[in-house]
Amino acid sequence: MQRDKQWRNLIAVSDLRKNWVTRVDFGNRPLAVYDAPSGVYVSLALCNHGGADLCDGYFDEHLIECPLHQGAFDVRDGRAIDTPATRPMKTFPARIIDGCVQIKI
């Protein structure tokens, strides 16, 4: 049961912006929650290249584009897809339980 104690409720699924990005403050961490065609994904909300809020970027299926320099990341695994982004973004395992998005920390 120790494993389940690592999962934390983040946001109700009904509060997500459908097919888009929702910003959630989790303690002192701003997170981005992506409602993608294949599921829900979560990353830190700030771009690791320029510090811009990814929730203000363009989101298309599995790709989030930074609003500052248009660097892009795959939300499924955090991979940098387009320059100037070169490092992967920090992602968190996510799941939906009883209508709530949970992250593993």
N, C-alpha and C positions, 0 to 999 in steps of 0.2 A: 504493500500500500504506500510505501514511501514515494514511489514514482508519481502517483496521482497528486501528492501534495505539491508537486512542482507546477502543476497547471493552475492558472489564475484566470478568473473571469475578467474580460476586457470590455465588451460592449454587447448589447442585445443585437441579434441579427436584424430585427425590425428597425433599428436605429442607423443601420448602414445606408450610405448613399448607393442606390442600386447601380451596379455596373460601373462604379466609380471608386474614388478614394475618400476615406473618412479619417479625419485626424482625431486621435484619442490621446489624452494626457494620462499616462500611467505612472503615478508618483511624479518624479521629476523628469521622466522620459516622454518626449513627444513621439508618438508612434503613428504610422500610416497603416490603415487597414484597407486592403484592396479586395473588392468584390469582383473576382475574375470568373470567366466562364468555367474553369475547372475547380473552383473552390475559393476559399478565403485565405489570403496571405497577409503577413504582417512584417513590417520593417521599421527601423528608426525613421522618423519623418524628415530628418535633415540630411541633405545630400552630403556625402563625404568629400566631395570635390570643392564645392563653393559654399556649403552651409545653407543653401536655399531650402525652403519647405517643399518637399516633394508633393505634398497634398495640393499645392497650387500648380503642379505640372500637368502635362497631358498624359492621360492613361488610356491605353488601347489594348484590351484583352490581357496580355501578360507583360506589357512594356510600360514602364513609367519614365517619362522624360522630365528632366530637371528644368524648371522654369528659368533658371539663371543662364546656363550655358548650353542647354539642350543635350547634355550627356544623358545616356539612357541605361536603364537596368532592367533585367528580367526579375519580376517580383517573386517568381517561384523559387529561385535559389540565390538571388542577389547579384548574379553575374553582371559585370559592366559590359554593355552591349555596344555603346557608341561613345566616342571621345567627346569631350576631354575626360570623361570618367574612365579610370583605368583600374581602380580597386573595387572589389565587390562591396555592396552595401550590407549592413548588418540586418539579418532576418531572424525571425523567431518561429519555431514550430507553432502552428495554429490548428485548431479544430473547432467544430461546432458541437456543443452538447446542450440539449434542452433549450434550444433557441438562443444560446449565448456563444459568442466567439470567445475562446480561451486561448491563452498563449502559455507556452512552457518556458519557465525561467529558472 
